[in-house]
C-alpha cells in the first residue's frame, strides 16, 4: 500500500489548490492526486483536424436520411 506525505499533501491542497479544510478532508486520495496532477489530456482540435473530420464524416444533405418526409411544393 502506498504511503502519503500528508503534510505535503495538506500544503498542496490548502495553499496550492486553495481548498478549505473541510473540502480537503472530504476528498479521497485518488481525487486529490487527480487535482494535483498536471493536465496531460489531448490537445484541442485544430482547424485542419476539424476539416479532416468533416471530409471523413460529412453531414447528410438528404433530410429523408433522418426519417423526415420531404416537403412537396405544389405551387
Order of alpha helices (4+ residues) and beta strands (2+ residues): alpha-alpha-alpha-alpha
